[in-house]
């Protein structure tokens, strides 16, 4: 079982609470600005725990911290209406549109602001993202090997993206498990086009092709506590030059070798301050893989001026928004359902980010979740802000209101859908959190 005593699950409360507060403040501020009476500004649902009243609005925190809401007078179309000009339904469709879109807009703006701040202060990213995507290793019996990719191939196009970075290559393979990807490579000056079908891997069932970047040196940058590498005396900064007497060109090559040798003792030769040293250690089985407990991913750190940071933030958030929409499209078609992350996994991620060095990992995670929340709420699903916007657009084209009975039926169906979706997300979280659960279920 997962460790319920671990406090990192509690980090979900401030992370989601802050984003819900920002979201609801968007609705609240625009409603007040347009002259709509706001009766309640609430974080959570159910019974009121604490709060205060200022003017006509009750500011409150409720029992169930699973979202929030802004209750406006006359907002529910099923309620009886009066002639009060401050009621929500008595405002123009344009005003109601602005109020509905304000919440998701605030989440998207928050993501832009947070990433801009990170890029100005501590922009850390894998060094390989700056490199030309040259394949340095192709694992045996993987989709890349079966498709005929070779060490030294330079990826020039993948799924329509010209001259991709390794970041784009990884995203394309991860987002397309079981789907054919057309990839063009430059091999000795000749352009060759191949098709690779990434295989679903891990609990998230993300796509894996089986290729790895070319690495000039495999340098240890991280050692896990109480793992074979640390116990044997390896140190951060050691450059791995050989495994059991064979030269090492990529970490992926070591991973493949460990899968073959399993728990047999291995000898690693490293270069430490110009001096060659050898260490013998015995891999351990952890999460269905034999490991020695090292990390070799080199990172780079930059600080960008405001204009460059804002431009990069807009670009990254735009790319991520398109990825979210692509994921939603795949989910509609019944694909990548296991990749959904819910409150349990978000709590884990928030705790891990909070325990990382510095504050930027947690801020980056908050930006990503905020963008997801903003985009999700814009989906044309009744009850969500996007559903309200969709009804307003339809009514604008019809030049009359949709029947109350029709709206009521649609809202009921949407509520059932969201309940089922929430249950599916939590189920997916449990599969990925409780060790062995996925193997025990049919």
Protein Blocks (a to p, Z undefined) as FASTA:
>chain_A
ZZfklmklmmmmmmmmmmmmmmmmmmmmmmmmnopacfbdcedehjdfbdcdehjbccdd
dfblgbccdddehklmkbccdfbfkbfklpcfklmmmmmmmmmmmmmmmmmmmmmmmmmm
occddfklmpccddfbdcehifklmnopaehiacfbgghiahiafklmmmmmmmmghiac
dddddeehiacddddddddedjkopacehiacddfbacdfbdcehifklmnopaehiacf
bgghiacfbfklmmmmmmmnmmaccdddddeehiacddddddddeehiacehiafbdcdd
ddddfklmmmmmmmmmmmmmmmmmmmmmmmmnopaklmpccfklmmmmmmmmmmpgcjkl
mmmmmmmmmmmmmmmmmpccehiamlmmmmmmmmmmnopacdfklmmmmmmmmmmmmmmm
mmmmmmmmmmmmmghklmmpZZ
